[in-house]
Amino acid sequence: MKKPRLIVISLLVLLITALGATSCAAAPLRKFEVTQSMMDTFVTATVYASDDAKANAAIDAAFARMEEIVAAASIYDESAEAFRLNRDGYLEAPSQDLRQMITKSIEYGEITDGAFDITVQPLLELWEAGLWQEPADIQQQRINETLKLVGWDKIIVEKDRISFSEAGMEITLGGIAKGYAVSEALKTIKGLGIKSAMVNAGGDMAALGSKPGSEPWFIALYNPDDTTQSLVNFEIANKAITTSGNYARYFDPEQEAGHILNPLTGCSAQECISATVIADSATQADALSTAIFVMGPEAGVRLVESLSNVECLIIGADRKLYGSSGLYMYSAESEVKE
């Protein structure tokens, strides 16, 4: 008479165990997203998590990390390191963030033969002050004078000091700071246990992993002539993608002098409409997209083909599309249409 009772007890134990296993199953991932105004643009942090507190803590930490970078990189905030470097021509005991951004900028200056150069700030100030209104001969004269202050190789980085070799030099980190901030924010999110996230700083984007279910992140590259249309749709995971273009910001009302300057000539870069780069980090993609925009389609593609794990899509001034050989790996379409 005892055996049936033992069987019933055993079945109850198995049922309780099964119910316990079900209750311990991982909760479904949900999307959490916050947008803030930062670095003269809107920054959106998106994470997927099952826990509200964990998701919100990761997003808060990501924005706090980006604020630290702004405190180092701003050339307009008098308390920022980059501002003080420009004002004094040197900076003692620079932070690791400023040192990293400047060191990387020097590396990209060398890689791109000067197409990427953070010392163009004196030239930018020249154009912002109304150089575009001057006759061509006066423009060239003032550009030639100012070019003496330009050169990534004139930045001196020492153990506990950063300085300039020429009085009057200034830097702008506008071509790398957003990418660096996005990369660092994503590292912060990853460090807090999130496995699926995206940070987008005004088009400088980087993805941590993929979306839940191994779904890639979908990125549309819009037609600069008609933003209601997309030229190419990209799918990425664990990658960064940034776009540089002159079609949104100009020095002059006639929109002839774009805000991206060629550091070698002192004039607006004119060979591209936009340059999009896909790379392992947003820091790299940001700097390279700026450089490629300056270099032009053919030289830009050649540069990308010489680098590992980097692809690009360039819209030339002729409205043609120029893509690197591995771009198809990230295109949602079967091929990039020209």
C-alpha positions in Angstrom: 0.0 0.0 0.0 3.0 2.3 0.5 4.4 2.1 -3.1 1.6 4.1 -4.7 2.0 6.8 -2.1 5.7 7.1 -2.8 5.0 7.3 -6.5 2.5 10.2 -5.9 5.0 12.0 -3.7 7.7 11.6 -6.3 5.4 13.0 -9.0 4.6 16.0 -6.8 8.4 16.7 -6.3 9.0 16.5 -10.1 6.0 18.9 -10.7 7.3 21.4 -8.1 10.8 21.2 -9.5 9.5 21.8 -13.0 7.4 24.8 -11.9 10.4 26.2 -10.0 12.5 25.9 -13.2 9.9 27.7 -15.2 9.7 30.6 -12.6 13.5 31.0 -12.7 13.6 31.3 -16.5 15.1 34.5 -17.8 12.7 37.4 -18.0 12.2 38.8 -21.6 14.4 41.7 -22.6 12.7 45.1 -23.0 13.8 48.2 -24.7 14.9 51.3 -22.7 15.8 54.5 -24.4 16.8 58.0 -23.3 17.7 61.1 -25.3 19.6 64.1 -24.1 21.0 67.3 -25.6 24.8 67.1 -25.6 27.7 68.1 -27.8 25.5 70.4 -29.9 23.3 67.5 -30.9 20.9 65.0 -29.5 22.4 61.8 -28.0 20.3 58.7 -27.6 21.2 55.7 -25.5 19.2 52.5 -26.2 19.6 49.3 -24.1 17.8 46.0 -23.9 17.4 44.6 -20.4 15.0 42.6 -18.3 15.5 44.8 -15.2 14.4 48.5 -15.0 17.0 49.4 -12.4 19.8 47.8 -14.3 18.8 49.5 -17.6 18.4 52.9 -16.1 21.7 52.6 -14.2 23.5 51.7 -17.4 22.0 54.6 -19.3 22.7 57.1 -16.5 26.3 55.9 -16.3 26.7 56.2 -20.1 25.6 59.9 -20.1 27.8 60.6 -17.1 30.8 59.2 -18.9 30.0 61.3 -22.0 29.8 64.4 -19.7 33.3 63.7 -18.5 34.5 63.7 -22.1 32.8 66.9 -22.9 34.6 68.4 -19.9 37.8 67.5 -21.5 37.1 68.2 -25.2 35.1 71.4 -25.2 36.9 74.5 -26.7 34.1 76.8 -25.6 33.8 76.0 -21.9 36.5 78.0 -20.0 36.8 75.1 -17.4 37.4 72.5 -20.1 40.9 71.1 -20.8 40.9 71.7 -24.5 39.8 75.4 -24.0 42.7 75.9 -21.6 45.1 74.2 -24.0 44.1 76.6 -26.7 44.2 79.6 -24.5 47.7 78.9 -23.0 49.3 76.9 -25.7 50.1 74.1 -23.2 48.4 72.0 -20.6 50.0 70.4 -17.6 48.7 67.0 -16.3 46.1 66.4 -19.0 43.4 63.8 -18.3 43.5 60.4 -19.9 40.5 61.3 -22.1 42.2 64.4 -23.6 45.5 62.6 -24.0 43.7 59.7 -25.8 41.7 62.0 -28.2 44.8 64.0 -29.1 47.1 60.9 -29.5 44.5 59.2 -31.7 44.1 62.4 -33.7 47.8 62.5 -34.3 47.7 58.9 -35.5 44.9 59.6 -37.9 46.7 62.8 -39.1 49.7 60.5 -40.0 47.5 57.8 -41.6 45.6 60.3 -43.7 48.6 62.4 -44.7 47.1 65.4 -43.0 43.5 65.1 -44.3 42.5 64.7 -40.7 44.0 67.5 -38.6 42.7 68.8 -35.3 44.8 72.0 -35.6 42.4 73.5 -38.2 40.7 75.7 -35.5 42.5 78.9 -36.6 41.2 78.3 -40.1 37.7 77.7 -38.9 37.7 80.9 -36.9 38.9 82.7 -40.0 35.9 81.5 -42.1 33.5 82.0 -39.2 34.7 85.7 -39.0 33.5 86.2 -42.6 36.4 85.3 -44.8 33.9 84.1 -47.4 32.9 87.8 -48.0 36.5 88.8 -49.0 37.8 88.9 -52.6 39.6 85.7 -53.7 43.1 87.3 -53.4 42.5 88.5 -49.9 41.1 85.1 -48.9 44.2 83.3 -50.2 46.5 85.7 -48.5 44.8 85.3 -45.1 44.6 81.5 -45.6 48.3 81.3 -46.3 49.1 83.2 -43.2 46.9 81.0 -41.0 48.2 77.7 -42.5 51.5 78.4 -40.6 49.5 77.5 -37.5 48.2 74.2 -38.9 49.8 70.8 -38.6 49.1 67.8 -36.5 52.8 67.2 -36.3 53.2 70.5 -34.4 51.4 69.0 -31.3 53.8 67.9 -28.6 52.6 65.1 -26.3 54.8 64.5 -23.3 54.4 62.4 -20.2 52.6 65.0 -18.2 52.1 67.8 -20.7 50.6 68.7 -24.0 51.8 71.8 -25.9 52.0 73.4 -29.3 55.3 74.2 -31.2 53.9 77.4 -32.6 52.3 80.3 -30.7 48.7 80.9 -31.8 47.9 77.3 -32.6 44.5 75.9 -31.5 42.8 72.5 -31.8 39.2 71.5 -32.4 38.1 68.0 -31.4 34.9 68.2 -33.4 36.0 65.4 -35.8 36.7 62.8 -33.1 35.1 63.8 -29.7 31.6 62.5 -30.5 32.9 59.2 -31.8 35.2 58.9 -28.7 32.3 59.7 -26.4 30.1 57.1 -28.1 32.8 54.4 -27.8 33.4 55.2 -24.1 29.6 55.2 -23.4 29.2 51.8 -24.9 32.2 50.5 -22.9 30.5 51.8 -19.8 27.2 50.1 -20.7 28.9 46.8 -21.4 30.8 47.0 -18.1 27.4 47.1 -16.3 26.3 43.8 -17.7 24.2 44.9 -20.7 24.8 42.8 -23.8 22.6 44.7 -26.4 22.8 48.5 -26.8 23.2 51.3 -29.2 24.5 54.9 -28.6 23.7 57.5 -31.3 25.3 61.0 -31.0 23.8 62.9 -33.9 24.6 60.2 -36.4 27.7 58.9 -34.8 26.5 55.4 -33.8 27.9 52.3 -32.2 26.2 49.0 -31.4 27.0 46.6 -28.6 26.1 43.1 -29.8 22.9 42.8 -31.8 19.2 43.2 -30.9 17.5 40.4 -29.0 17.1 37.3 -31.1 20.3 38.0 -32.9 18.6 40.7 -35.0 21.1 43.2 -36.4 20.7 47.0 -35.9 19.2 48.6 -38.9 20.8 51.9 -40.0 19.4 53.9 -43.0 21.7 56.3 -44.9 19.4 59.0 -46.2 19.7 60.9 -49.5 21.1 64.3 -48.7 19.0 65.8 -51.5 15.8 64.2 -50.2 15.8 63.0 -46.6 12.6 61.2 -47.1 14.5 58.6 -49.1 17.2 56.2 -48.0 20.1 55.4 -50.4 21.3 52.3 -48.5 20.2 50.4 -45.5 22.9 48.9 -43.3 22.7 46.1 -40.8 25.4 46.1 -38.1 26.3 44.3 -34.9 29.3 45.1 -32.6 30.2 47.8 -35.1 30.2 51.6 -35.3 29.0 53.7 -38.2 29.4 57.5 -38.8 28.7 59.9 -41.6 30.5 63.2 -42.3 28.9 65.7 -44.7 28.9 69.4 -45.7 25.3 69.5 -46.8 23.9 70.7 -43.4 26.3 73.4 -42.2 27.8 76.3 -44.1 29.7 79.4 -43.2 27.9 81.5 -45.8 24.2 82.0 -46.6 24.8 81.0 -50.2 25.9 77.6 -48.9 29.1 77.5 -50.9 31.6 77.3 -48.0 31.0 74.1 -46.1 32.1 73.7 -42.5 34.5 70.8 -43.2 37.8 72.3 -44.2 40.7 70.7 -46.1 43.6 71.3 -43.7 46.1 71.3 -46.6 44.4 74.1 -48.5 42.5 76.0 -45.9 39.3 75.9 -48.0 36.1 73.9 -47.8 36.4 70.3 -48.9 34.4 70.0 -52.1 35.0 66.5 -53.6 32.3 64.7 -51.6 28.7 65.2 -50.4 29.0 62.7 -47.6 31.4 59.9 -46.4 30.1 57.0 -44.3 32.5 54.7 -42.5 31.8 51.4 -40.7 34.6 50.4 -38.3 35.2 48.6 -35.0 34.9 51.7 -32.9 33.1 55.0 -33.2 36.4 56.8 -32.5 37.9 55.4 -35.6 34.8 55.8 -37.8 34.4 59.4 -36.8 38.0 60.4 -37.6 38.1 58.4 -40.8 34.8 59.7 -42.2 36.0 63.3 -41.7 39.3 62.5 -43.4 37.7 60.6 -46.3 35.4 63.5 -46.9 38.4 65.7 -47.3 40.4 63.2 -49.4 37.7 62.6 -52.0 36.1 59.4 -53.3 39.0 57.6 -55.0 41.7 58.4 -52.4 39.2 57.7 -49.6 38.3 54.3 -50.9 42.1 53.5 -51.4 42.7 54.5 -47.8 39.9 52.3 -46.5 41.0 49.3 -48.6 44.5 49.6 -46.9 42.9 49.3 -43.4 41.6 46.2 -41.6 37.9 45.9 -40.6 36.9 49.2 -42.1 34.4 49.9 -44.9 33.1 53.0 -46.5 30.4 54.5 -48.7 31.0 57.9 -50.3 28.7 60.1 -52.2 30.9 62.1 -54.5 30.3 65.6 -55.7 29.2 64.0 -59.0 26.3 62.3 -57.0 27.8 58.9 -57.7 28.3 56.2 -55.0 31.7 54.9 -54.2 32.0 51.9 -51.9 34.8 49.8 -50.5 35.0 46.1 -51.5 33.6 44.7 -48.3 30.7 47.1 -47.9 28.2 44.4 -49.1 28.6 42.6 -45.8 26.7 45.3 -44.1 24.2 46.2 -46.7 20.6 45.1 -46.2 20.2 45.0 -50.0 21.9 42.4 -52.1 24.1 45.1 -53.6 24.9 48.8 -53.2 23.1 50.6 -56.1 24.8 53.4 -57.9 
